């Protein structure tokens, strides 16, 4: 549910994300860049599967990519 709210709000939808900020949410999870990239790859594949237009896919992936600095703790 929170992922849906986050994506909806980040892309200009009517939703309001009610979760914690990304840094606090992922703090201590020791998420690597490789792990972040895997999840981003799954998102990209899902967007393609559901035929989300390329411009919108790239916009969302850019938004998610900008969160990397708050999520990734190790290289």
C-alpha contacts under 8 A as a table, 3 or more apart, distances in Angstrom:
res1	aa1	res2	aa2	distance
1	X	4	X	5.19
1	X	5	X	6.35
2	X	5	X	4.99
2	X	6	X	6.03
2	X	17	X	6.69
2	X	18	X	7.07
2	X	19	X	6.29
3	X	6	X	5.03
3	X	7	X	6.17
4	X	7	X	5.29
4	X	8	X	5.95
5	X	8	X	5.04
5	X	9	X	6.00
5	X	15	X	5.62
5	X	16	X	6.14
5	X	17	X	4.84
5	X	18	X	7.49
6	X	9	X	5.34
6	X	10	X	5.95
6	X	15	X	7.88
6	X	16	X	7.50
6	X	17	X	5.10
7	X	10	X	5.09
7	X	11	X	6.07
7	X	60	X	7.70
8	X	11	X	5.46
8	X	12	X	6.49
8	X	13	X	4.86
8	X	14	X	6.95
8	X	15	X	5.61
8	X	16	X	7.81
9	X	12	X	5.25
9	X	13	X	5.09
9	X	14	X	6.45
9	X	15	X	5.12
9	X	16	X	5.73
9	X	17	X	6.32
10	X	13	X	7.31
10	X	60	X	7.88
10	X	63	X	7.19
11	X	60	X	6.83
20	X	24	X	6.61
20	X	25	X	5.91
21	X	24	X	5.71
21	X	25	X	6.09
22	X	25	X	5.03
22	X	26	X	6.08
22	X	67	X	7.15
22	X	70	X	5.77
22	X	71	X	6.21
23	X	26	X	5.54
23	X	27	X	5.79
23	X	70	X	4.53
23	X	71	X	5.87
24	X	27	X	5.12
26	X	29	X	5.57
26	X	30	X	7.95
26	X	31	X	7.73
26	X	70	X	7.67
26	X	71	X	5.59
27	X	30	X	7.41
27	X	71	X	7.38
27	X	73	X	7.82
28	X	73	X	7.87
29	X	73	X	7.78
30	X	72	X	7.06
30	X	73	X	5.23
30	X	74	X	6.14
31	X	35	X	6.28
31	X	36	X	6.91
31	X	71	X	6.81
31	X	72	X	5.07
31	X	73	X	5.57
31	X	74	X	6.31
32	X	35	X	5.15
32	X	36	X	6.26
32	X	72	X	5.39
32	X	73	X	6.14
32	X	74	X	4.82
32	X	75	X	5.39
33	X	36	X	4.96
33	X	37	X	6.05
33	X	68	X	7.97
33	X	72	X	5.79
33	X	73	X	7.96
33	X	74	X	6.84
33	X	75	X	5.60
34	X	37	X	5.04
34	X	38	X	6.28
34	X	75	X	7.71
35	X	38	X	5.08
35	X	39	X	6.49
36	X	39	X	5.33
36	X	40	X	6.24
36	X	68	X	7.33
36	X	71	X	7.86
36	X	72	X	6.92
37	X	40	X	4.96
37	X	41	X	5.98
38	X	41	X	4.98
38	X	42	X	6.33
39	X	42	X	5.07
39	X	43	X	6.33
40	X	43	X	5.03
40	X	44	X	6.17
40	X	61	X	7.34
40	X	64	X	7.70
40	X	65	X	7.95
41	X	44	X	4.99
41	X	45	X	6.18
42	X	45	X	5.12
42	X	46	X	6.13
43	X	46	X	5.09
43	X	47	X	6.17
44	X	47	X	5.20
44	X	48	X	6.28
44	X	57	X	7.20
44	X	61	X	7.31
45	X	48	X	5.11
45	X	49	X	6.06
46	X	49	X	4.98
46	X	50	X	6.32
47	X	50	X	5.33
47	X	51	X	6.23
47	X	52	X	5.35
47	X	57	X	6.47
48	X	51	X	4.87
48	X	52	X	5.91
48	X	53	X	7.93
48	X	57	X	7.89
49	X	52	X	7.80
52	X	56	X	6.63
52	X	57	X	6.19
53	X	56	X	5.51
53	X	57	X	6.17
54	X	57	X	4.95
54	X	58	X	6.03
55	X	58	X	5.23
55	X	59	X	6.18
56	X	59	X	4.98
56	X	60	X	6.21
57	X	60	X	5.31
57	X	61	X	6.09
58	X	61	X	5.07
58	X	62	X	5.97
59	X	62	X	5.15
59	X	63	X	6.34
60	X	63	X	5.03
60	X	64	X	6.20
61	X	64	X	5.05
61	X	65	X	5.86
62	X	65	X	4.91
62	X	66	X	6.18
63	X	66	X	5.23
63	X	67	X	6.95
64	X	67	X	5.35
64	X	68	X	7.13
65	X	68	X	5.38
66	X	69	X	6.95
67	X	70	X	5.51
67	X	71	X	6.44
68	X	71	X	5.05
68	X	72	X	5.70
69	X	72	X	5.88
70	X	73	X	7.91
72	X	75	X	7.66
